Amino acid sequence: MSVILVTVGLVFGAYLYQPLWFDSGPYTHVSSHEALADCEKAKMGNPDAICANGELYEKEGSVSKTEKSDSTDATMKSHWSE
């Protein structure tokens, strides 16, 4: 019984210390596709996106390449981001 209480206490303490460890993940569902090739086409230009089983997921807080090109702020633009 004490082993169970210690384990539960450690898990609860870890949750209080770092709740992000228990988060479901930094990716959000964007769209569903019939084939992996369709998903890869939709992913084009976004290196932070992933395809899994025909589902496209995007990292929270990421900016796709099309959104970057609409930006008018060129002060921090580097030649690597093109």
N, C-alpha and C positions, 0 to 999 in steps of 0.2 A: 504494500500500500504506500509506503514511504517513497518508493521508486517512482510510482505514478505521480505522487504529489510533487516531487522534485522535478520531474520532467515537465509537468504542466506549469510549474512555477518558472522554469527556465524559458519555456516557450512564451509565456505571458510577459516575462521580463524582457525578452528579446523584442517582443512586439512593442512594448513601451519604449524601449531604447531606440529602435530603428523600424518604424512601421512600414517603410518602403520595402523592406525585405519580404513582406507579406502581401504586397500589391500584386495584382493580376498581371502586370507587365506594362511596359511603356508603349506597346503597339496597339493601335485601334483599327478596327475593321473598316475598310474603305469600300470594297466592291467584291462581287462574286463573278466568276468566269467559268465557262464550260471546259476550257482546256488550259493547260499550263502555258501554252504559247500565247493565248489571248491575255493571260495575266501578265506575262513578261512584256507584251506590247504596252499594256496600260501602265506598267512600272517604269517604262523608259523615261530617263531624265531625273529620276528620283533615287539616289543611291541609298537612302534610308528606308526604302520600302522593301518588303519581302513578299514572296508568293508561297503559299502553302495550301496544297490540295485545291488549287483553283481559286483560292481566296486571297485577295490583296490586302495586306496590312501595312500601315504607315506609322512610323515612329512619331510619338506625340511631340509637338513643337518643331517638327521638321518643316522645311520650306522646299517645295518642289522647284525644279528648274524654271518652269513657266512662271511661277510666282516671283522668282528672283529677277527674271527679265523685265517684269513690269515695274520694278523698283526704280525710283528716280535718284536714289542716293548712290552716287558713284565714288564717294570718298574712301570707302573701305574695299572697293572692288579690286581684286587681284587678277592677274592673268590666269591663275589656276582655276578660278571658278567658272570659266567660260566653257 
